[in-house]
């Protein structure tokens, strides 16, 4: 299962959801949803990933992590 590491990156960079929302042009609810502590998401547009990477000055590989499914 692929998870977003957005919550961890925000914490490392000492950024708020609001600051990221302003930097990316994404709505605050979108940033909040994508930065869930468990990293779960259903889908993310490539344009959204690009905006996050640009605002956080990171690569897509910094935003994503693969976590083995439990029970498999």
PDB file with one MODEL, atoms N, CA, C and O in Angstrom:
MODEL        1
ATOM      1  N   UNK A   1       0.847  -1.167   0.000  1.00  0.00           N
ATOM      2  CA  UNK A   1       0.000   0.000   0.000  1.00  0.00           C
ATOM      3  C   UNK A   1       0.904   1.245   0.000  1.00  0.00           C
ATOM      4  O   UNK A   1       1.888   1.307   0.737  1.00  0.00           O
ATOM      5  N   UNK A   2       0.563   2.203  -0.813  1.00  0.00           N
ATOM      6  CA  UNK A   2       1.341   3.439  -0.905  1.00  0.00           C
ATOM      7  C   UNK A   2       0.717   4.484   0.014  1.00  0.00           C
ATOM      8  O   UNK A   2      -0.501   4.655   0.047  1.00  0.00           O
ATOM      9  N   UNK A   3       1.563   5.169   0.746  1.00  0.00           N
ATOM     10  CA  UNK A   3       1.106   6.202   1.690  1.00  0.00           C
ATOM     11  C   UNK A   3       1.828   7.518   1.410  1.00  0.00           C
ATOM     12  O   UNK A   3       2.964   7.520   0.935  1.00  0.00           O
ATOM     13  N   UNK A   4       1.171   8.623   1.701  1.00  0.00           N
ATOM     14  CA  UNK A   4       1.787   9.942   1.597  1.00  0.00           C
ATOM     15  C   UNK A   4       2.521  10.268   2.890  1.00  0.00           C
ATOM     16  O   UNK A   4       2.035   9.978   3.983  1.00  0.00           O
ATOM     17  N   UNK A   5       3.674  10.861   2.756  1.00  0.00           N
ATOM     18  CA  UNK A   5       4.455  11.284   3.912  1.00  0.00           C
ATOM     19  C   UNK A   5       4.316  12.791   4.155  1.00  0.00           C
ATOM     20  O   UNK A   5       5.202  13.412   4.741  1.00  0.00           O
ATOM     21  N   UNK A   6       3.214  13.366   3.709  1.00  0.00           N
ATOM     22  CA  UNK A   6       3.035  14.811   3.789  1.00  0.00           C
ATOM     23  C   UNK A   6       3.047  15.313   5.228  1.00  0.00           C
ATOM     24  O   UNK A   6       3.657  16.345   5.510  1.00  0.00           O
ATOM     25  N   UNK A   7       2.398  14.617   6.132  1.00  0.00           N
ATOM     26  CA  UNK A   7       2.371  15.049   7.538  1.00  0.00           C
ATOM     27  C   UNK A   7       3.788  15.123   8.112  1.00  0.00           C
ATOM     28  O   UNK A   7       4.122  16.068   8.827  1.00  0.00           O
ATOM     29  N   UNK A   8       4.615  14.130   7.798  1.00  0.00           N
ATOM     30  CA  UNK A   8       5.987  14.113   8.298  1.00  0.00           C
ATOM     31  C   UNK A   8       6.811  15.249   7.687  1.00  0.00           C
ATOM     32  O   UNK A   8       7.597  15.894   8.381  1.00  0.00           O
ATOM     33  N   UNK A   9       6.628  15.487   6.397  1.00  0.00           N
ATOM     34  CA  UNK A   9       7.371  16.565   5.736  1.00  0.00           C
ATOM     35  C   UNK A   9       6.973  17.931   6.276  1.00  0.00           C
ATOM     36  O   UNK A   9       7.823  18.802   6.461  1.00  0.00           O
ATOM     37  N   UNK A  10       5.692  18.118   6.527  1.00  0.00           N
ATOM     38  CA  UNK A  10       5.251  19.386   7.114  1.00  0.00           C
ATOM     39  C   UNK A  10       5.878  19.593   8.492  1.00  0.00           C
ATOM     40  O   UNK A  10       6.328  20.689   8.824  1.00  0.00           O
ATOM     41  N   UNK A  11       5.900  18.546   9.269  1.00  0.00           N
ATOM     42  CA  UNK A  11       6.479  18.643  10.615  1.00  0.00           C
ATOM     43  C   UNK A  11       7.981  18.932  10.536  1.00  0.00           C
ATOM     44  O   UNK A  11       8.483  19.792  11.260  1.00  0.00           O
ATOM     45  N   UNK A  12       8.693  18.226   9.668  1.00  0.00           N
ATOM     46  CA  UNK A  12      10.137  18.444   9.508  1.00  0.00           C
ATOM     47  C   UNK A  12      10.449  19.876   9.090  1.00  0.00           C
ATOM     48  O   UNK A  12      11.427  20.471   9.545  1.00  0.00           O
ATOM     49  N   UNK A  13       9.614  20.411   8.229  1.00  0.00           N
ATOM     50  CA  UNK A  13       9.859  21.753   7.697  1.00  0.00           C
ATOM     51  C   UNK A  13       9.171  22.851   8.519  1.00  0.00           C
ATOM     52  O   UNK A  13       9.258  24.036   8.198  1.00  0.00           O
ATOM     53  N   UNK A  14       8.495  22.430   9.573  1.00  0.00           N
ATOM     54  CA  UNK A  14       7.791  23.358  10.465  1.00  0.00           C
ATOM     55  C   UNK A  14       6.813  24.241   9.694  1.00  0.00           C
ATOM     56  O   UNK A  14       6.761  25.456   9.882  1.00  0.00           O
ATOM     57  N   UNK A  15       6.038  23.593   8.819  1.00  0.00           N
ATOM     58  CA  UNK A  15       5.022  24.281   8.038  1.00  0.00           C
ATOM     59  C   UNK A  15       3.634  23.890   8.526  1.00  0.00           C
ATOM     60  O   UNK A  15       3.423  22.781   9.017  1.00  0.00           O
ATOM     61  N   UNK A  16       2.712  24.798   8.384  1.00  0.00           N
ATOM     62  CA  UNK A  16       1.320  24.531   8.738  1.00  0.00           C
ATOM     63  C   UNK A  16       0.541  24.152   7.480  1.00  0.00           C
ATOM     64  O   UNK A  16       1.004  24.359   6.358  1.00  0.00           O
ATOM     65  N   UNK A  17      -0.651  23.593   7.693  1.00  0.00           N
ATOM     66  CA  UNK A  17      -1.531  23.297   6.559  1.00  0.00           C
ATOM     67  C   UNK A  17      -1.839  24.582   5.806  1.00  0.00           C
ATOM     68  O   UNK A  17      -1.880  24.602   4.576  1.00  0.00           O
ATOM     69  N   UNK A  18      -2.052  25.646   6.556  1.00  0.00           N
ATOM     70  CA  UNK A  18      -2.386  26.932   5.951  1.00  0.00           C
ATOM     71  C   UNK A  18      -1.248  27.433   5.061  1.00  0.00           C
ATOM     72  O   UNK A  18      -1.484  27.881   3.940  1.00  0.00           O
ATOM     73  N   UNK A  19      -0.027  27.357   5.559  1.00  0.00           N
ATOM     74  CA  UNK A  19       1.131  27.811   4.772  1.00  0.00           C
ATOM     75  C   UNK A  19       1.270  26.987   3.496  1.00  0.00           C
ATOM     76  O   UNK A  19       1.550  27.534   2.429  1.00  0.00           O
ATOM     77  N   UNK A  20       1.078  25.682   3.600  1.00  0.00           N
ATOM     78  CA  UNK A  20       1.172  24.829   2.420  1.00  0.00           C
ATOM     79  C   UNK A  20       0.037  25.129   1.449  1.00  0.00           C
ATOM     80  O   UNK A  20       0.241  25.122   0.235  1.00  0.00           O
ATOM     81  N   UNK A  21      -1.136  25.387   1.964  1.00  0.00           N
ATOM     82  CA  UNK A  21      -2.277  25.746   1.123  1.00  0.00           C
ATOM     83  C   UNK A  21      -1.969  27.008   0.326  1.00  0.00           C
ATOM     84  O   UNK A  21      -2.228  27.064  -0.876  1.00  0.00           O
ATOM     85  N   UNK A  22      -1.426  28.002   0.979  1.00  0.00           N
ATOM     86  CA  UNK A  22      -1.074  29.261   0.318  1.00  0.00           C
ATOM     87  C   UNK A  22       0.041  29.054  -0.708  1.00  0.00           C
ATOM     88  O   UNK A  22      -0.004  29.631  -1.794  1.00  0.00           O
ATOM     89  N   UNK A  23       1.026  28.244  -0.375  1.00  0.00           N
ATOM     90  CA  UNK A  23       2.172  28.020  -1.263  1.00  0.00           C
ATOM     91  C   UNK A  23       1.803  27.215  -2.506  1.00  0.00           C
ATOM     92  O   UNK A  23       2.421  27.380  -3.558  1.00  0.00           O
ATOM     93  N   UNK A  24       0.804  26.350  -2.390  1.00  0.00           N
ATOM     94  CA  UNK A  24       0.441  25.471  -3.493  1.00  0.00           C
ATOM     95  C   UNK A  24      -0.774  25.943  -4.272  1.00  0.00           C
ATOM     96  O   UNK A  24      -0.955  25.578  -5.433  1.00  0.00           O
ATOM     97  N   UNK A  25      -1.609  26.757  -3.631  1.00  0.00           N
ATOM     98  CA  UNK A  25      -2.867  27.137  -4.256  1.00  0.00           C
ATOM     99  C   UNK A  25      -3.945  26.085  -4.068  1.00  0.00           C
ATOM    100  O   UNK A  25      -5.045  26.215  -4.606  1.00  0.00           O
ATOM    101  N   UNK A  26      -3.635  25.035  -3.301  1.00  0.00           N
ATOM    102  CA  UNK A  26      -4.616  23.990  -2.991  1.00  0.00           C
ATOM    103  C   UNK A  26      -5.509  24.481  -1.862  1.00  0.00           C
ATOM    104  O   UNK A  26      -5.078  25.274  -1.025  1.00  0.00           O
ATOM    105  N   UNK A  27      -6.730  24.018  -1.837  1.00  0.00           N
ATOM    106  CA  UNK A  27      -7.631  24.431  -0.762  1.00  0.00           C
ATOM    107  C   UNK A  27      -7.158  23.848   0.571  1.00  0.00           C
ATOM    108  O   UNK A  27      -6.503  22.807   0.613  1.00  0.00           O
ATOM    109  N   UNK A  28      -7.497  24.524   1.631  1.00  0.00           N
ATOM    110  CA  UNK A  28      -7.136  24.052   2.966  1.00  0.00           C
ATOM    111  C   UNK A  28      -7.713  22.666   3.245  1.00  0.00           C
ATOM    112  O   UNK A  28      -6.999  21.828   3.796  1.00  0.00           O
ATOM    113  N   UNK A  29      -8.985  22.377   2.889  1.00  0.00           N
ATOM    114  CA  UNK A  29      -9.493  21.020   3.099  1.00  0.00           C
ATOM    115  C   UNK A  29      -8.705  19.952   2.335  1.00  0.00           C
ATOM    116  O   UNK A  29      -8.527  18.839   2.830  1.00  0.00           O
ATOM    117  N   UNK A  30      -8.237  20.287   1.139  1.00  0.00           N
ATOM    118  CA  UNK A  30      -7.436  19.326   0.366  1.00  0.00           C
ATOM    119  C   UNK A  30      -6.121  19.044   1.064  1.00  0.00           C
ATOM    120  O   UNK A  30      -5.727  17.885   1.196  1.00  0.00           O
ATOM    121  N   UNK A  31      -5.441  20.076   1.511  1.00  0.00           N
ATOM    122  CA  UNK A  31      -4.171  19.898   2.217  1.00  0.00           C
ATOM    123  C   UNK A  31      -4.393  19.111   3.499  1.00  0.00           C
ATOM    124  O   UNK A  31      -3.607  18.222   3.826  1.00  0.00           O
ATOM    125  N   UNK A  32      -5.451  19.427   4.224  1.00  0.00           N
ATOM    126  CA  UNK A  32      -5.772  18.715   5.461  1.00  0.00           C
ATOM    127  C   UNK A  32      -5.990  17.226   5.182  1.00  0.00           C
ATOM    128  O   UNK A  32      -5.470  16.367   5.894  1.00  0.00           O
ATOM    129  N   UNK A  33      -6.769  16.936   4.134  1.00  0.00           N
ATOM    130  CA  UNK A  33      -7.077  15.541   3.781  1.00  0.00           C
ATOM    131  C   UNK A  33      -5.803  14.784   3.385  1.00  0.00           C
ATOM    132  O   UNK A  33      -5.608  13.638   3.791  1.00  0.00           O
ATOM    133  N   UNK A  34      -4.948  15.419   2.600  1.00  0.00           N
ATOM    134  CA  UNK A  34      -3.732  14.750   2.138  1.00  0.00           C
ATOM    135  C   UNK A  34      -2.682  14.589   3.235  1.00  0.00           C
ATOM    136  O   UNK A  34      -1.791  13.748   3.120  1.00  0.00           O
ATOM    137  N   UNK A  35      -2.779  15.378   4.284  1.00  0.00           N
ATOM    138  CA  UNK A  35      -1.785  15.297   5.346  1.00  0.00           C
ATOM    139  C   UNK A  35      -2.276  14.480   6.545  1.00  0.00           C
ATOM    140  O   UNK A  35      -1.805  14.669   7.666  1.00  0.00           O
ATOM    141  N   UNK A  36      -3.215  13.583   6.304  1.00  0.00           N
ATOM    142  CA  UNK A  36      -3.679  12.691   7.373  1.00  0.00           C
ATOM    143  C   UNK A  36      -2.481  11.956   7.964  1.00  0.00           C
ATOM    144  O   UNK A  36      -1.565  11.569   7.238  1.00  0.00           O
ATOM    145  N   UNK A  37      -2.488  11.768   9.245  1.00  0.00           N
ATOM    146  CA  UNK A  37      -1.328  11.169   9.924  1.00  0.00           C
ATOM    147  C   UNK A  37      -1.014   9.761   9.451  1.00  0.00           C
ATOM    148  O   UNK A  37       0.141   9.339   9.510  1.00  0.00           O
ATOM    149  N   UNK A  38      -2.030   9.011   8.975  1.00  0.00           N
ATOM    150  CA  UNK A  38      -1.756   7.657   8.500  1.00  0.00           C
ATOM    151  C   UNK A  38      -1.308   7.637   7.040  1.00  0.00           C
ATOM    152  O   UNK A  38      -0.892   6.596   6.531  1.00  0.00           O
ATOM    153  N   UNK A  39      -1.393   8.784   6.366  1.00  0.00           N
ATOM    154  CA  UNK A  39      -0.931   8.891   4.991  1.00  0.00           C
ATOM    155  C   UNK A  39      -1.847   8.279   3.957  1.00  0.00           C
ATOM    156  O   UNK A  39      -1.495   8.206   2.780  1.00  0.00           O
ATOM    157  N   UNK A  40      -3.021   7.838   4.381  1.00  0.00           N
ATOM    158  CA  UNK A  40      -3.950   7.182   3.456  1.00  0.00           C
ATOM    159  C   UNK A  40      -4.548   8.203   2.492  1.00  0.00           C
ATOM    160  O   UNK A  40      -4.855   9.335   2.864  1.00  0.00           O
ATOM    161  N   UNK A  41      -4.701   7.772   1.259  1.00  0.00           N
ATOM    162  CA  UNK A  41      -5.370   8.583   0.258  1.00  0.00           C
ATOM    163  C   UNK A  41      -5.965   7.667  -0.798  1.00  0.00           C
ATOM    164  O   UNK A  41      -5.507   6.540  -0.985  1.00  0.00           O
ATOM    165  N   UNK A  42      -6.979   8.154  -1.480  1.00  0.00           N
ATOM    166  CA  UNK A  42      -7.598   7.346  -2.531  1.00  0.00           C
ATOM    167  C   UNK A  42      -6.983   7.662  -3.879  1.00  0.00           C
ATOM    168  O   UNK A  42      -6.635   6.753  -4.633  1.00  0.00           O
ATOM    169  N   UNK A  43      -6.845   8.947  -4.190  1.00  0.00           N
ATOM    170  CA  UNK A  43      -6.194   9.338  -5.432  1.00  0.00           C
ATOM    171  C   UNK A  43      -5.685  10.766  -5.299  1.00  0.00           C
ATOM    172  O   UNK A  43      -6.230  11.584  -4.557  1.00  0.00           O
ATOM    173  N   UNK A  44      -4.625  11.031  -6.044  1.00  0.00           N
ATOM    174  CA  UNK A  44      -4.039  12.359  -6.064  1.00  0.00           C
ATOM    175  C   UNK A  44      -3.664  12.665  -7.511  1.00  0.00           C
ATOM    176  O   UNK A  44      -2.998  11.863  -8.166  1.00  0.00           O
ATOM    177  N   UNK A  45      -4.081  13.795  -7.994  1.00  0.00           N
ATOM    178  CA  UNK A  45      -3.760  14.214  -9.357  1.00  0.00           C
ATOM    179  C   UNK A  45      -2.257  14.493  -9.471  1.00  0.00           C
ATOM    180  O   UNK A  45      -1.619  14.918  -8.508  1.00  0.00           O
ATOM    181  N   UNK A  46      -1.715  14.251 -10.641  1.00  0.00           N
ATOM    182  CA  UNK A  46      -0.299  14.518 -10.899  1.00  0.00           C
ATOM    183  C   UNK A  46       0.008  16.001 -10.687  1.00  0.00           C
ATOM    184  O   UNK A  46       1.076  16.343 -10.179  1.00  0.00           O
ATOM    185  N   UNK A  47      -0.906  16.871 -11.067  1.00  0.00           N
ATOM    186  CA  UNK A  47      -0.710  18.305 -10.880  1.00  0.00           C
ATOM    187  C   UNK A  47      -0.605  18.660  -9.395  1.00  0.00           C
ATOM    188  O   UNK A  47       0.185  19.523  -9.010  1.00  0.00           O
ATOM    189  N   UNK A  48      -1.401  17.996  -8.573  1.00  0.00           N
ATOM    190  CA  UNK A  48      -1.347  18.217  -7.126  1.00  0.00           C
ATOM    191  C   UNK A  48       0.002  17.774  -6.570  1.00  0.00           C
ATOM    192  O   UNK A  48       0.608  18.475  -5.760  1.00  0.00           O
ATOM    193  N   UNK A  49       0.468  16.604  -7.009  1.00  0.00           N
ATOM    194  CA  UNK A  49       1.778  16.119  -6.556  1.00  0.00           C
ATOM    195  C   UNK A  49       2.875  17.097  -6.969  1.00  0.00           C
ATOM    196  O   UNK A  49       3.801  17.355  -6.200  1.00  0.00           O
ATOM    197  N   UNK A  50       2.771  17.641  -8.182  1.00  0.00           N
ATOM    198  CA  UNK A  50       3.751  18.599  -8.666  1.00  0.00           C
ATOM    199  C   UNK A  50       3.752  19.861  -7.800  1.00  0.00           C
ATOM    200  O   UNK A  50       4.816  20.379  -7.461  1.00  0.00           O
ATOM    201  N   UNK A  51       2.580  20.349  -7.446  1.00  0.00           N
ATOM    202  CA  UNK A  51       2.472  21.536  -6.594  1.00  0.00           C
ATOM    203  C   UNK A  51       3.075  21.277  -5.213  1.00  0.00           C
ATOM    204  O   UNK A  51       3.763  22.134  -4.658  1.00  0.00           O
ATOM    205  N   UNK A  52       2.813  20.095  -4.665  1.00  0.00           N
ATOM    206  CA  UNK A  52       3.364  19.758  -3.348  1.00  0.00           C
ATOM    207  C   UNK A  52       4.887  19.688  -3.411  1.00  0.00           C
ATOM    208  O   UNK A  52       5.574  20.224  -2.542  1.00  0.00           O
ATOM    209  N   UNK A  53       5.407  19.032  -4.435  1.00  0.00           N
ATOM    210  CA  UNK A  53       6.859  18.907  -4.578  1.00  0.00           C
ATOM    211  C   UNK A  53       7.517  20.275  -4.750  1.00  0.00           C
ATOM    212  O   UNK A  53       8.571  20.538  -4.171  1.00  0.00           O
ATOM    213  N   UNK A  54       6.900  21.136  -5.538  1.00  0.00           N
ATOM    214  CA  UNK A  54       7.454  22.478  -5.744  1.00  0.00           C
ATOM    215  C   UNK A  54       7.457  23.276  -4.442  1.00  0.00           C
ATOM    216  O   UNK A  54       8.449  23.926  -4.111  1.00  0.00           O
ATOM    217  N   UNK A  55       6.358  23.226  -3.713  1.00  0.00           N
ATOM    218  CA  UNK A  55       6.250  23.998  -2.461  1.00  0.00           C
ATOM    219  C   UNK A  55       7.181  23.465  -1.386  1.00  0.00           C
ATOM    220  O   UNK A  55       7.710  24.235  -0.585  1.00  0.00           O
ATOM    221  N   UNK A  56       7.387  22.151  -1.363  1.00  0.00           N
ATOM    222  CA  UNK A  56       8.220  21.534  -0.331  1.00  0.00           C
ATOM    223  C   UNK A  56       9.667  21.334  -0.791  1.00  0.00           C
ATOM    224  O   UNK A  56      10.510  20.861  -0.028  1.00  0.00           O
ATOM    225  N   UNK A  57       9.942  21.697  -2.039  1.00  0.00           N
ATOM    226  CA  UNK A  57      11.270  21.527  -2.623  1.00  0.00           C
ATOM    227  C   UNK A  57      11.758  20.093  -2.425  1.00  0.00           C
ATOM    228  O   UNK A  57      12.819  19.847  -1.850  1.00  0.00           O
ATOM    229  N   UNK A  58      10.955  19.162  -2.917  1.00  0.00           N
ATOM    230  CA  UNK A  58      11.283  17.751  -2.766  1.00  0.00           C
ATOM    231  C   UNK A  58      10.927  16.981  -4.028  1.00  0.00           C
ATOM    232  O   UNK A  58      10.333  17.532  -4.955  1.00  0.00           O
ATOM    233  N   UNK A  59      11.284  15.733  -4.058  1.00  0.00           N
ATOM    234  CA  UNK A  59      10.942  14.841  -5.155  1.00  0.00           C
ATOM    235  C   UNK A  59       9.709  14.032  -4.771  1.00  0.00           C
ATOM    236  O   UNK A  59       9.372  13.920  -3.593  1.00  0.00           O
ATOM    237  N   UNK A  60       9.042  13.470  -5.772  1.00  0.00           N
ATOM    238  CA  UNK A  60       7.863  12.643  -5.502  1.00  0.00           C
ATOM    239  C   UNK A  60       8.233  11.483  -4.581  1.00  0.00           C
ATOM    240  O   UNK A  60       7.439  11.084  -3.728  1.00  0.00           O
ATOM    241  N   UNK A  61       9.420  10.951  -4.751  1.00  0.00           N
ATOM    242  CA  UNK A  61       9.853   9.833  -3.905  1.00  0.00           C
ATOM    243  C   UNK A  61       9.958  10.238  -2.430  1.00  0.00           C
ATOM    244  O   UNK A  61       9.911   9.377  -1.551  1.00  0.00           O
ATOM    245  N   UNK A  62      10.100  11.536  -2.151  1.00  0.00           N
ATOM    246  CA  UNK A  62      10.119  12.009  -0.769  1.00  0.00           C
ATOM    247  C   UNK A  62       8.710  12.046  -0.170  1.00  0.00           C
ATOM    248  O   UNK A  62       8.534  11.977   1.046  1.00  0.00           O
ATOM    249  N   UNK A  63       7.718  12.155  -1.047  1.00  0.00           N
ATOM    250  CA  UNK A  63       6.330  12.246  -0.592  1.00  0.00           C
ATOM    251  C   UNK A  63       5.661  10.896  -0.384  1.00  0.00           C
ATOM    252  O   UNK A  63       4.693  10.787   0.369  1.00  0.00           O
ATOM    253  N   UNK A  64       6.175   9.873  -1.048  1.00  0.00           N
ATOM    254  CA  UNK A  64       5.509   8.570  -1.029  1.00  0.00           C
ATOM    255  C   UNK A  64       6.356   7.510  -0.342  1.00  0.00           C
ATOM    256  O   UNK A  64       7.585   7.555  -0.381  1.00  0.00           O
ATOM    257  N   UNK A  65       5.686   6.568   0.281  1.00  0.00           N
ATOM    258  CA  UNK A  65       6.352   5.420   0.893  1.00  0.00           C
ATOM    259  C   UNK A  65       5.449   4.205   0.699  1.00  0.00           C
ATOM    260  O   UNK A  65       4.225   4.312   0.775  1.00  0.00           O
ATOM    261  N   UNK A  66       6.054   3.070   0.452  1.00  0.00           N
ATOM    262  CA  UNK A  66       5.279   1.831   0.328  1.00  0.00           C
ATOM    263  C   UNK A  66       5.295   1.102   1.663  1.00  0.00           C
ATOM    264  O   UNK A  66       6.352   0.840   2.237  1.00  0.00           O
ATOM    265  N   UNK A  67       4.110   0.784   2.137  1.00  0.00           N
ATOM    266  CA  UNK A  67       3.952   0.082   3.405  1.00  0.00           C
ATOM    267  C   UNK A  67       3.286  -1.251   3.096  1.00  0.00           C
ATOM    268  O   UNK A  67       2.223  -1.270   2.476  1.00  0.00           O
ATOM    269  N   UNK A  68       3.884  -2.365   3.510  1.00  0.00           N
ATOM    270  CA  UNK A  68       3.263  -3.675   3.241  1.00  0.00           C
ATOM    271  C   UNK A  68       1.858  -3.741   3.837  1.00  0.00           C
ATOM    272  O   UNK A  68       1.602  -3.215   4.920  1.00  0.00           O
ATOM    273  N   UNK A  69       0.962  -4.391   3.114  1.00  0.00           N
ATOM    274  CA  UNK A  69      -0.406  -4.594   3.616  1.00  0.00           C
ATOM    275  C   UNK A  69      -0.373  -5.507   4.817  1.00  0.00           C
ATOM    276  O   UNK A  69       0.355  -6.500   4.831  1.00  0.00           O
ATOM    277  N   UNK A  70      -1.154  -5.180   5.820  1.00  0.00           N
ATOM    278  CA  UNK A  70      -1.253  -6.043   7.003  1.00  0.00           C
ATOM    279  C   UNK A  70      -2.081  -7.261   6.660  1.00  0.00           C
ATOM    280  O   UNK A  70      -3.091  -7.154   5.963  1.00  0.00           O
ATOM    281  N   UNK A  71      -1.666  -8.409   7.138  1.00  0.00           N
ATOM    282  CA  UNK A  71      -2.418  -9.637   6.932  1.00  0.00           C
ATOM    283  C   UNK A  71      -2.127 -10.350   5.626  1.00  0.00           C
ATOM    284  O   UNK A  71      -2.788 -11.333   5.291  1.00  0.00           O
ATOM    285  N   UNK A  72      -1.149  -9.864   4.891  1.00  0.00           N
ATOM    286  CA  UNK A  72      -0.796 -10.543   3.637  1.00  0.00           C
ATOM    287  C   UNK A  72       0.598 -11.082   3.698  1.00  0.00           C
ATOM    288  O   UNK A  72       1.070 -11.685   2.735  1.00  0.00           O
TER     289      UNK A  72
ENDMDL
END
